[in-house]
Amino acid sequence: MAGLHGSSSSRPLISTSSSHPHQQRFTSRLLFLLTLLPLTLAAFAFVLQWRGGGVGVGDGFLIADPVARWSHYHHHLPGMDIDSSLLPATTTVRSSSSSSTSSGGCADILGRSNSLSFSYFKDWKFDYGADLKPKICITASTSAGLEQTIPWIFYHKVIGVSNFFLFVEGKAASPAVSKVFESIPGVKVIYRTRELEEQQAKSRIWNETWLSSFFYKPCNYELFVKQSLNMEMAIVMARDAGMDWIIHLDTDELIHPAGAREYSLRQLLSDVPSNVDMVVFPNYESCIERDDIKEPFSEVSMFKKNYDHLPKDVYFGNYREAARNNPNYFLTYGNGKAAARVQDHLRPNGAHRWHNYMKNPIEIKMDDAAVLHYTYTKFSDLTSRRDRCGCKPTKEDVRRCFMLEFDRAAFIIASTATEDEMLNWYREHVVWADKTLKKKLMMKGILTRIYAPMIINQGLRESGIYASVIASANTMLSKDKILSSVESRNNTRESKSVNSSRKIGGFGQSQATARRVLEFIDDANYTLAIPPESPPGPDDLNIDT
């Protein structure tokens, strides 16, 4: 029995001792695998980061999130560092180092660069279908070339604008430029032909008093009337195209849909209550930090906020420092731009607002979204504005040509000063070089950095869209169409004021006759056109309070 018990008790000891090494080997292997797995994943993640944010497939990337690629721009956007002026020239947003020394041709400005890019816009057709709501259109009167207008068009396409009605003249109406505009889906080009002016001469606007104070005056007043007449025609085009909203912008202005999901103007306007007829976007004004800007949409990130987006005590308390010895808080206008719901009896109310013949429109003002106004961003803007106006450079004469004080002062300087004197004046009144002042106004919230337009514009350029649309325009238009547009345009242009608004109403009637007609029209219920207005000044503080 003792032997039996001894034998039976020794068996489990043998079994336990033999299974123990096996269990240890299993445990050690498991620990090894658990250690190896995270190390492998970490190594794989490192490889992905080293490859630039995605797994390489040819020249493309599998990664779908564009934000991961935007991170490369953190070292290139001005203002993100403590002192952006200390950055070397190669770290700016310009496409290459040669762009700073080139003459600014379309091939350089709109072409690809050697900097890092992202593929967000690759193969994007920018042609919106009929199912997207609301449908938004922009109308503009422009003489700008491709280097300004192409980025302007495609930026607004990115944020949700589907149609553009471009009233072109000057450089914008040349065959090399206008054929590119016409090749872009959703863009309608309207030339300033004799037929157009004869049609506008029959507009009911000439028999109404809401715009009459701007009739038969030169320069800015003439442009203001021309823009209003173009807006009137654009309303008809927008209705025929099934548009829901219409906006009037200049090609140096970008809508900034802050506060909307996905940085979308469509989303912003789709959230507007159905009873609202007009949405006002307060404008922010560009504040350049160098005097050699070539591409404003790519190089300017600092803006001065509108009065409507600032506390009154902050605005008036820092007014003089923000104005920097200029006539007003902004260099130019401060009363924003507006989007109008396309509906019956809609009419323009000057370049900045809309109205309705049958009712007072219900309007709201955006709390976050704004119009970014890139004004006087290039030194050449001084002379280009001067060359468009034939007024004398005297204080008396500029008052009848320009509505805003800074425009008057800039015209006089550009007409009377030497090149060096103009540059010194430009640096003193336009360029923001005082780092201490910038820092103070940034902390107060008066100045702000906005990078979205720069990133979108850079991405569009890097994707090759600008270059491809110019290249494809040659095959999109027939020679007959180009020749006919040139012929019709040459019949009507160009001796500065030969076909001006002062003569638009003169087909078959004199100015005196036109004025007599105005006297018989009952315009008591018409709201007068809203001109470009300066922001409130210190004298307005007592009125507001």
Secondary structure, 3 states (H helix, E strand, C coil): CHHHHHHHHHHHHHHHHHHHHHHHHHHHHHHHHHHHHHHHHHHHHHHHHHCCCCCEECCEECCCCHHHHHHHHHHCCCCCCCCHHHCCHHHCCCCCHHHHCCCCCHHHHCCCCCCCCCCCCCCCCCCCCCCCCCCEEEEEEECCCHHHHHHHHHHHHHCCCCEEEEEECHHHHCHHHHHHHHHCCCEEEEECCHHHHHHHHCCHHHHCCCCHHHCCCCCHHHHHHHHHHHHHHHHHHHHHCCCCEEEECCCCEEEECCCCHHHCHHHHHHCCCCCCCEEEECEEEECCCCCCCCCHHHHCCEEECCHHHCCHHHHHHCHHHHHCCCCCCCCCCCCCEEEEECCCCEEECCCCCEEECCCCCCEEECCCCEEEECCCCCCHHHHHHHHCCCCCCCHHHHHCCCCCHHHHHHHHHHHHCCHHHHHHHHHHHCCCCCHHHHHHHHHHCCEEECCHHHHHHHHHHHCCHHHHHHHHHHHHCCHHHHHHHHHHHHCCCCCCCCCCHHHHCCCCCCHHHHHHHHHCCCCCCCCCCCCCCCCCCHHHHHHHC
